[in-house]
Each structure stands twice: as structure tokens, then as C-alpha cells.
């Protein structure tokens, strides 16, 4: 099967839409010999912050020496981002490779042959990386096209068998979930950080039986047509990933949500840990990073993170509390691993600077809570700077409330239509935005939106593109292209 054929198979399944329930995925995984049961899974649900929390935790575990698989959706820049393996860079091998390249140099040959080679290699690397705090200590490998083709070659016949036996054809997300379990089982990762697609209780990722632990990020209103119209109903769906003989770590939640989680934990007789970002102190927001202190036993420990946004402290604390609990349950994760892992974490599309002069940020704010978080970050980082918003949303999102929270902050709003069958037309979005902003421009397409943004912006202004994550990757690539063309012109 070619890569195009594999992608076409998944795209055909997308026409089935989202069908909550575990019947189809359970049957599919049974045909595939249940690889999910052979994995060490940390299951992650919630409304906002799942991806960032996974990034922080995967970096911490990788710094501790583990190979960590992550399964996420949606992605920003490439389909292959859905399945990644994060591991610690092998610095000794890099040094040996460096020395091997210089094998003609007798001094290098003597070093490789020396009985003290290990310590001298460390000295060499210390010199190479001295005072370089920004050095990337982790390796992030995305699934290859070849592996996708090989996995779909296995999954497609299983889907066809299901249809022949009278079962429903698996949805695209069920196929991708199966692909993740097969891939990470084959790669023998130490952990799989598994992000739910929607909700939790009936999400196809919930086919797993015995996760190490469950993580639930802040819960707010989203996917209400599937999950319910109250926070209690939505929390009930999220709590569905909690399992007996496990434990759960959650952010500090609204009272209605917290009550649901506490009752579920009591029912399952499992520990419930609250990662309370209210305990963080001495918070300092820098241009390129954030500092904060958080308690450990009877003292406060200082941490730094490079993923920007005021809300990222909450995600970082959720990850570090999970790492501490893993350490208490027999996994070796040291405090230094936590510090370095938080600093090493990267996450595309979340308040991310992608170009300068003017500064251009992209952010995946797509619901009410995410809009509040973006507003807080704007108030922290962009005081007294003129703002230009580029917004594209999906029609089934609560864009009215999102605009009510954010739109009045902008001097100019440019609306666009994402390339998605669920997209809201830019003219309808513009009409809603006009309620809050006096200057709203409806663009014809993404290229037109980019041209308008550059025309409107002065070098000291800030362009913020936000809305559905599904279009930000394309937008970022075109923004960079537009910047280049503007400079050349």
C-alpha cells in the first residue's frame, strides 16, 4: 500500500463521522490480538491542556531514561505528529560518532582506544555543550510514512473482516487508535501517553483495561452535543477513563466537576490527587520562558518552562505531580528529571511565536475556557501593543462566547474559512465579530487573510491567529511564505 492509498483509506472512514462507543473498537482490537493490553498506558482526558500536559510529562519521563510514545489529536503541522516517540538523546553515541568522523586524527583514535574513554567522552561533550541551557536533550521521532503504510496494511483487512461479519466499519479515529496501539507495541515503548479524542467514557481510547494512571486536565464546555449540556454531565464522561487498581491526577476543577471525580474515585476505591496550581508562587513571565516555584515536602522548588501562556503553569504542575506519583509507585523519576523535562518540553500551536516583525503567534483557542486563557496571556505579554486577530473556527464550536471574550481586545479582526468540512464561513464569523470590534475584515481565502494581516500590521504590532487547531499548521506555513514574499517584494 502506498502512503496516498493509506491516507485515502483513513479519509474514506472520516465520512462515518464520530460514533461514540466501544463496541467497534473492542472488536477491531480483538482481531488485532489486543496490543493495547501489552502497553503501560497513562490515559489523559479533559477539555483544555491535554496536549501540553502530555508534552511536559513525556519530556520528564524521557529525561528519566524512558522511551515514551504519545498519541494525540488533532495535529498542527503534519499527520505524522499523531504518533511520536520521545527519548533522551544518547550523548555518548554522539561523541563516539564525532570522534569517528575524526578517525584520521591519531589523537581521536587514541581517545577511542583509551581505557579512560568514557570520562574523556563526557569531558568532550561538556565542552561541546557548555553553558548551553537551550540544548535539546531529547529526540522526538514522528511515525514514518512507511510505518503508516505497513500498519494500514494490517488494519484494513481487519476492518473488512468486521464488515463481512455484520459489524460496523470502524471510524477514522478508531483506525488511528488501533494504529497507535499496534505501533507502540511494536516499538516496545516504556510508556504510552494516550490522549482521548472526545470525552472519555465512550471514547475509543478507553478500550484499555488497566492504565497505570489517569490524568484529567481542566474541564469546561465543549462537544456538548455528545457529552451533555452541564459541567456535571461532561465531567461524568471524562471520569469514565478512571479505572480500578489505578489512580487519578487532576487539576483543580470547578466544584461541580470536582464532586463527580471524588465520587468516582470513592466508587473505584482509588487515590485522587489534586494538582493545585494555586500553590505556585514567585511566578515571573519572561519573553521566552516562565519561572515559578512549587512546594515539595517542606520546601519550594524553582522550575522554568518554555511553553508560553499563563495557563501552562497549571499543565506543568499537573505533569510534575503525575511524575512524583509515578516515582512513589516504583518508577524512577528524579527531581532533576522533572526540572529538566519541564524545560525541554515543546508543543506546537499553543501560544507559539512563529515569526517576528511583526510578531506572529498561533494558538489553538477554540472554546470558552481556552479563550479566557488566551486573553490572560495577551494581557500578560502584550500590554499596550496593537493587536490584529486572524480567526477561523468550526461551525460546531461556541465561537459566539469565544468572540465575546477576546474580540474587543483587537484593533482589527480578519476572519477566514478553515479548509474543513465543518468550517464556519468567514462572512458569518465576521458578522458576529462586528458586535465587539469596529474594524472587521472578511477575507476571501487564507492567502487573502495573510495579505491583509501584513498590510494592516506595523513592525511593532502583534498578529495572533487562533481558532481550530486543524487549520493552524497550514496557516503557519503560509504565514511564513507570506513573510518571505513580503520581504522579497
C-alpha positions as CSV (number, residue, x, y, z in Angstrom):
1,X,0.0,0.0,0.0
2,X,1.3,3.5,-0.9
3,X,1.1,6.4,1.5
4,X,-1.6,8.0,-0.6
5,X,-3.6,4.8,-0.5
6,X,-3.3,4.6,3.3
7,X,-4.4,8.2,3.7
8,X,-7.3,7.7,1.3
9,X,-8.5,4.7,3.4
10,X,-8.5,6.9,6.5
11,X,-10.2,9.8,4.7
12,X,-13.0,7.5,3.5
13,X,-13.5,6.4,7.1
14,X,-13.8,10.0,8.1
15,X,-17.1,10.1,6.2
16,X,-18.5,8.0,9.0
17,X,-18.1,10.9,11.4
18,X,-17.8,10.4,15.2
19,X,-19.6,7.5,16.7
20,X,-19.1,7.3,20.5
21,X,-19.0,3.8,21.9
22,X,-16.6,0.9,22.5
23,X,-18.2,-1.9,20.6
24,X,-16.5,-1.4,17.3
25,X,-13.0,-0.6,18.7
26,X,-13.2,-3.6,21.0
27,X,-14.0,-5.9,18.1
28,X,-11.2,-4.4,16.0
29,X,-8.6,-4.7,18.7
30,X,-9.6,-8.3,19.3
31,X,-9.0,-9.2,15.7
32,X,-5.6,-7.5,16.0
33,X,-4.7,-9.5,19.2
34,X,-5.2,-6.7,21.7
35,X,-1.8,-4.9,21.6
36,X,-3.2,-2.3,24.0
37,X,-3.1,-4.8,26.8
38,X,0.7,-5.1,26.4
39,X,1.3,-1.4,26.9
40,X,2.0,0.7,30.0
41,X,-0.6,3.4,29.4
42,X,-1.1,6.8,31.0
43,X,-4.6,7.9,29.9
44,X,-5.3,11.7,29.5
45,X,-8.7,13.3,29.2
46,X,-10.0,16.8,29.8
47,X,-11.2,19.8,27.8
48,X,-8.1,22.0,27.6
49,X,-4.4,21.4,28.2
50,X,-4.2,17.7,27.3
51,X,-1.6,18.2,24.6
52,X,0.6,20.5,26.7
53,X,0.4,18.2,29.8
54,X,1.4,15.3,27.6
55,X,4.3,17.3,26.3
56,X,5.5,18.2,29.8
57,X,5.1,14.6,31.1
58,X,6.6,12.9,28.1
59,X,9.7,15.2,28.4
60,X,10.0,14.4,32.1
61,X,9.8,10.7,31.6
62,X,12.2,10.8,28.7
63,X,14.7,12.7,30.8
64,X,14.4,9.9,33.3
65,X,15.6,7.5,30.6
66,X,12.3,6.1,29.4
67,X,11.1,5.8,25.8
68,X,7.7,7.4,25.7
69,X,5.1,7.0,23.0
70,X,2.4,9.7,22.6
71,X,-0.8,9.6,20.7
72,X,-2.5,13.0,20.1
73,X,-5.2,14.7,18.1
74,X,-5.7,17.0,16.3
75,X,-2.3,17.8,14.9
76,X,-0.9,21.1,13.7
77,X,1.8,20.7,11.1
78,X,1.9,17.1,10.0
79,X,-0.3,14.0,10.1
80,X,2.7,12.1,11.4
81,X,2.6,14.2,14.6
82,X,-0.2,11.9,15.8
83,X,2.2,9.2,16.8
84,X,5.6,10.2,18.3
85,X,8.3,8.6,20.4
86,X,10.2,10.9,22.8
87,X,13.6,9.7,24.2
88,X,16.7,11.0,25.8
89,X,19.5,11.9,23.3
90,X,22.4,9.5,23.5
91,X,25.2,11.9,24.1
92,X,27.9,9.2,24.4
93,X,27.0,7.8,21.0
94,X,27.0,11.4,19.6
95,X,30.5,11.8,21.0
96,X,31.7,8.5,19.5
97,X,30.2,9.5,16.1
98,X,32.0,12.8,16.4
99,X,35.3,11.1,17.2
100,X,34.7,8.5,14.4
101,X,34.5,11.3,11.9
102,X,37.9,12.4,13.0
103,X,39.4,8.9,12.9
104,X,42.3,10.2,10.8
105,X,43.4,12.2,13.7
106,X,45.6,10.0,15.8
107,X,44.6,11.9,19.0
108,X,41.0,10.9,18.4
109,X,41.9,7.3,17.7
110,X,43.9,7.2,21.0
111,X,40.9,8.6,22.8
112,X,38.5,5.9,21.4
113,X,41.0,3.2,22.4
114,X,41.8,4.7,25.8
115,X,40.7,2.9,29.0
116,X,39.5,6.3,30.2
117,X,37.4,6.9,27.0
118,X,34.1,7.2,28.9
119,X,35.2,10.1,31.1
120,X,37.0,11.8,28.3
121,X,33.9,11.5,26.1
122,X,32.0,13.2,28.9
123,X,34.6,15.9,29.0
124,X,34.4,16.4,25.2
125,X,30.6,16.7,25.4
126,X,30.8,19.1,28.4
127,X,33.0,21.3,26.2
128,X,30.6,21.0,23.2
129,X,27.6,21.9,25.3
130,X,29.0,24.2,28.0
131,X,26.6,26.9,29.2
132,X,24.1,26.0,26.5
133,X,20.8,25.7,28.5
134,X,18.8,25.7,25.3
135,X,20.4,22.5,24.1
136,X,17.8,20.0,23.0
137,X,18.4,16.9,25.2
138,X,15.5,14.9,23.8
139,X,14.8,13.2,20.4
140,X,11.3,13.4,19.0
141,X,10.6,10.8,16.3
142,X,7.4,11.0,14.4
143,X,5.9,7.9,12.8
144,X,7.3,7.4,9.3
145,X,5.1,7.1,6.2
146,X,6.5,3.6,5.7
147,X,5.2,2.6,9.1
148,X,1.8,4.1,8.5
149,X,1.5,2.1,5.2
150,X,2.6,-1.1,7.0
151,X,0.1,-0.6,9.8
152,X,-2.8,0.2,7.5
153,X,-1.9,-2.9,5.5
154,X,-2.7,-4.8,8.8
155,X,-5.7,-2.8,9.9
156,X,-7.6,-2.6,6.6
157,X,-8.2,-6.4,6.2
158,X,-9.4,-6.4,9.9
159,X,-11.9,-3.7,9.1
160,X,-13.1,-5.6,6.0
161,X,-13.5,-8.8,8.1
162,X,-15.7,-6.8,10.5
163,X,-17.9,-5.6,7.8
164,X,-18.2,-9.1,6.3
165,X,-19.3,-10.4,9.8
166,X,-22.0,-7.8,10.0
167,X,-20.2,-5.2,12.2
168,X,-19.9,-1.5,11.5
169,X,-16.9,-0.3,9.7
170,X,-14.5,1.4,12.2
171,X,-14.4,5.2,12.2
172,X,-11.2,7.1,11.2
173,X,-10.4,7.8,14.9
174,X,-10.9,4.1,15.7
175,X,-8.5,3.2,12.9
176,X,-5.9,5.7,14.2
177,X,-6.3,4.4,17.7
178,X,-5.7,0.8,16.6
179,X,-2.7,2.1,14.6
180,X,-1.3,3.7,17.7
181,X,-1.6,0.5,19.8
182,X,0.0,-1.6,17.1
183,X,2.8,0.9,16.5
184,X,3.8,1.4,20.1
185,X,3.5,-2.3,21.0
186,X,5.9,-3.0,18.0
187,X,8.3,-0.2,19.1
188,X,8.3,-1.5,22.7
189,X,7.9,1.9,24.4
190,X,8.1,2.1,28.2
191,X,5.1,4.3,28.4
192,X,2.2,5.4,26.1
193,X,0.7,8.7,26.9
194,X,-2.8,8.3,25.4
195,X,-5.0,11.3,24.7
196,X,-8.7,10.8,24.4
197,X,-10.3,12.1,21.2
198,X,-13.6,13.3,22.8
199,X,-15.0,12.8,26.3
200,X,-13.6,9.6,27.8
201,X,-16.1,7.0,28.9
202,X,-17.2,6.2,25.3
203,X,-14.0,7.3,23.5
204,X,-12.3,4.6,21.5
205,X,-9.1,5.0,23.5
206,X,-11.0,3.8,26.6
207,X,-10.7,0.2,25.2
208,X,-7.7,-0.1,27.5
209,X,-8.4,-2.0,30.7
210,X,-5.6,-1.3,33.2
211,X,-3.8,2.1,32.8
212,X,-1.0,2.9,35.2
213,X,-2.9,6.1,36.0
214,X,-5.4,8.6,34.5
215,X,-4.9,12.3,34.1
216,X,-7.8,14.8,33.8
217,X,-7.0,18.3,32.8
218,X,-9.4,21.3,33.4
219,X,-12.9,20.5,32.3
220,X,-15.2,23.1,30.7
221,X,-17.9,23.2,28.0
222,X,-17.1,21.6,24.7
223,X,-18.6,18.9,22.4
224,X,-21.9,19.4,24.2
225,X,-23.9,17.6,21.5
226,X,-22.1,14.4,22.6
227,X,-21.1,15.0,26.2
228,X,-24.0,16.8,27.7
229,X,-25.1,20.4,28.5
230,X,-23.9,20.6,32.1
231,X,-20.5,20.5,33.6
232,X,-21.6,17.6,35.7
233,X,-22.6,15.6,32.6
234,X,-19.3,16.4,30.8
235,X,-17.3,15.5,34.0
236,X,-19.1,12.2,34.1
237,X,-17.9,11.4,30.6
238,X,-14.3,12.5,31.4
239,X,-14.4,10.4,34.6
240,X,-15.1,7.3,32.5
241,X,-11.3,6.8,32.0
242,X,-10.8,6.3,35.7
243,X,-10.2,2.6,36.4
244,X,-9.9,0.3,39.5
245,X,-6.4,-0.7,40.6
246,X,-5.1,2.6,39.4
247,X,-5.1,6.2,40.5
248,X,-6.0,9.6,39.0
249,X,-4.4,13.0,39.0
250,X,-6.5,16.1,38.1
251,X,-6.2,19.8,38.0
252,X,-8.1,21.9,40.5
253,X,-11.6,21.9,39.0
254,X,-14.9,23.7,39.4
255,X,-16.9,22.4,42.3
256,X,-19.5,20.6,40.1
257,X,-16.7,18.8,38.2
258,X,-14.6,18.0,41.4
259,X,-17.6,16.4,43.0
260,X,-18.1,13.9,40.1
261,X,-14.4,13.0,40.2
262,X,-14.3,12.5,44.0
263,X,-17.4,10.2,43.9
264,X,-16.0,8.2,41.1
265,X,-12.7,7.7,42.9
266,X,-14.5,6.6,46.0
267,X,-16.6,4.2,43.9
268,X,-13.4,2.7,42.4
269,X,-11.5,2.8,45.7
270,X,-8.6,4.6,44.1
271,X,-6.5,7.6,45.2
272,X,-7.3,11.0,43.7
273,X,-4.5,13.6,43.6
274,X,-5.3,17.3,43.0
275,X,-2.5,19.2,41.3
276,X,-3.2,22.7,42.7
277,X,-1.6,25.4,40.7
278,X,-2.8,27.8,43.4
279,X,0.2,26.7,45.4
280,X,2.6,28.1,42.8
281,X,4.4,31.3,43.8
282,X,7.0,33.7,42.7
283,X,5.7,33.5,39.1
284,X,7.7,35.5,36.6
285,X,6.7,35.8,32.9
286,X,9.7,36.4,30.7
287,X,9.6,37.0,26.9
288,X,10.8,33.4,26.1
289,X,10.1,31.4,29.3
290,X,8.2,31.4,32.6
291,X,9.6,30.8,36.1
292,X,7.6,29.6,39.1
293,X,8.1,27.9,42.5
294,X,6.0,24.9,43.7
295,X,6.2,23.0,47.0
296,X,7.8,19.6,47.5
297,X,7.5,18.3,51.1
298,X,8.6,21.2,53.3
299,X,10.3,23.5,50.7
300,X,9.6,25.3,47.5
301,X,11.4,24.2,44.3
302,X,12.1,26.5,41.3
303,X,11.0,25.5,37.8
304,X,11.2,27.0,34.4
305,X,9.2,26.2,31.3
306,X,9.5,27.4,27.7
307,X,5.9,26.7,26.5
308,X,4.4,30.2,26.8
309,X,1.0,31.1,28.2
310,X,-0.2,31.8,31.8
311,X,-2.2,28.6,31.8
312,X,0.9,26.5,31.1
313,X,1.9,26.6,34.8
314,X,-1.3,24.6,35.5
315,X,-0.3,22.0,32.9
316,X,3.3,21.8,34.1
317,X,2.2,21.2,37.7
318,X,-0.2,18.5,36.6
319,X,2.7,16.8,34.8
320,X,5.1,17.1,37.7
321,X,2.6,15.8,40.2
322,X,2.0,12.8,38.0
323,X,5.8,12.3,37.8
324,X,6.0,12.4,41.6
325,X,3.2,9.9,41.9
326,X,4.9,7.6,39.4
327,X,8.0,7.8,41.5
328,X,6.1,6.8,44.6
329,X,4.7,3.8,42.7
330,X,8.0,2.3,41.8
331,X,9.0,4.2,38.6
332,X,12.3,6.1,38.9
333,X,11.7,9.7,38.2
334,X,14.0,12.1,40.0
335,X,13.5,15.8,40.8
336,X,16.3,16.8,38.4
337,X,14.4,14.8,35.7
338,X,11.3,16.8,36.4
339,X,13.2,20.2,36.3
340,X,15.0,19.3,33.0
341,X,11.9,17.7,31.5
342,X,9.7,20.7,32.1
343,X,12.3,23.0,30.5
344,X,12.8,20.6,27.5
345,X,9.1,20.4,26.7
346,X,7.9,21.8,23.4
347,X,4.4,22.0,22.0
348,X,3.4,23.4,18.6
349,X,0.4,25.6,18.1
350,X,-0.1,26.7,21.7
351,X,0.7,30.4,22.0
352,X,3.6,29.8,19.8
353,X,5.7,32.6,18.2
354,X,6.3,31.6,14.5
355,X,7.6,34.9,13.0
356,X,8.8,38.3,14.1
357,X,8.5,42.0,12.9
358,X,5.6,41.8,13.2
359,X,5.4,39.2,15.9
360,X,3.0,36.4,14.8
361,X,1.6,33.9,17.3
362,X,-0.7,30.9,16.7
363,X,-2.9,29.5,19.4
364,X,-5.5,26.7,19.4
365,X,-8.1,28.5,21.4
366,X,-11.4,27.0,20.3
367,X,-13.7,27.1,23.2
368,X,-14.8,29.3,26.1
369,X,-12.2,28.2,28.7
370,X,-9.3,28.3,26.1
371,X,-10.5,31.9,25.1
372,X,-10.2,33.0,28.7
373,X,-6.7,31.5,28.9
374,X,-5.6,33.2,25.7
375,X,-7.0,36.5,27.0
376,X,-4.9,36.2,30.2
377,X,-1.8,35.5,28.2
378,X,-2.4,38.5,25.9
379,X,-2.8,40.8,29.0
380,X,0.5,39.5,30.4
381,X,2.7,39.6,27.3
382,X,1.2,42.3,25.1
383,X,0.4,45.3,27.3
384,X,0.0,48.5,25.2
385,X,0.6,46.7,21.9
386,X,-1.8,46.9,18.9
387,X,-3.4,43.5,18.2
388,X,-4.5,42.1,14.9
389,X,-6.5,38.8,15.1
390,X,-6.9,36.2,12.4
391,X,-9.7,33.9,13.3
392,X,-11.0,30.7,11.7
393,X,-13.4,28.4,13.6
394,X,-15.5,25.3,13.1
395,X,-19.3,25.9,13.0
396,X,-20.0,23.4,15.8
397,X,-17.8,25.3,18.3
398,X,-19.0,28.0,20.7
399,X,-17.5,30.8,18.7
400,X,-20.0,33.4,19.9
401,X,-18.7,33.2,23.5
402,X,-15.1,33.0,22.3
403,X,-15.6,36.2,20.4
404,X,-17.3,37.8,23.4
405,X,-14.2,37.1,25.5
406,X,-11.5,38.0,23.0
407,X,-12.7,40.2,20.1
408,X,-12.8,43.5,22.0
409,X,-9.1,43.3,22.6
410,X,-8.2,43.6,18.9
411,X,-7.8,46.7,16.8
412,X,-8.5,44.7,13.7
413,X,-10.0,41.3,13.1
414,X,-9.6,39.3,9.9
415,X,-11.9,36.3,9.5
416,X,-11.1,33.3,7.3
417,X,-12.7,30.0,6.5
418,X,-10.7,26.9,7.5
419,X,-10.2,24.1,5.0
420,X,-12.5,21.8,6.8
421,X,-16.0,20.4,6.1
422,X,-17.1,21.6,9.5
423,X,-15.8,25.2,9.0
424,X,-17.8,28.3,9.7
425,X,-17.9,30.6,6.7
426,X,-15.8,33.7,7.2
427,X,-18.6,36.1,6.4
428,X,-20.8,34.6,9.2
429,X,-17.9,34.8,11.6
430,X,-17.2,38.4,10.6
431,X,-20.9,39.4,11.2
432,X,-20.6,38.0,14.8
433,X,-17.2,39.7,15.4
434,X,-18.6,43.1,14.4
435,X,-20.6,43.1,17.6
436,X,-17.3,43.6,19.5
437,X,-14.8,45.2,17.2
438,X,-15.2,48.2,14.9
439,X,-12.8,47.0,12.2
440,X,-13.6,43.5,10.9
441,X,-12.4,42.3,7.5
442,X,-13.8,39.2,5.9
443,X,-11.1,37.5,3.8
444,X,-11.8,35.5,0.6
445,X,-9.4,32.7,1.5
446,X,-6.3,32.1,3.6
447,X,-3.9,33.7,1.2
448,X,-6.1,36.9,1.2
449,X,-6.2,36.8,5.0
450,X,-2.4,36.7,5.2
451,X,-2.0,39.6,2.7
452,X,-4.5,41.7,4.7
453,X,-2.7,40.9,8.0
454,X,0.6,42.1,6.7
455,X,-1.0,45.1,5.1
456,X,-2.6,46.1,8.5
457,X,0.4,45.3,10.7
458,X,3.3,47.6,11.7
459,X,6.6,46.0,12.8
460,X,5.8,46.6,16.5
461,X,2.2,45.1,16.3
462,X,1.2,41.6,17.2
463,X,-0.7,39.3,14.9
464,X,-2.5,36.4,16.7
465,X,-4.0,33.6,14.7
466,X,-6.4,31.4,16.6
467,X,-9.3,29.0,16.4
468,X,-9.4,25.5,15.3
469,X,-6.1,23.6,15.6
470,X,-6.9,21.8,12.4
471,X,-6.0,24.8,10.2
472,X,-3.1,26.4,12.1
473,X,-0.4,24.3,10.6
474,X,-1.4,25.3,7.0
475,X,-1.8,28.9,8.2
476,X,1.6,28.9,9.8
477,X,3.3,27.6,6.7
478,X,1.5,30.2,4.5
479,X,2.3,33.0,7.0
480,X,6.0,32.2,6.8
481,X,5.7,32.1,3.0
482,X,3.9,35.4,3.0
483,X,6.6,36.9,5.2
484,X,9.2,35.8,2.8
485,X,7.3,37.2,-0.2
486,X,6.7,40.5,1.6
487,X,10.5,40.8,2.3
488,X,11.4,39.9,-1.3
489,X,8.8,42.4,-2.6
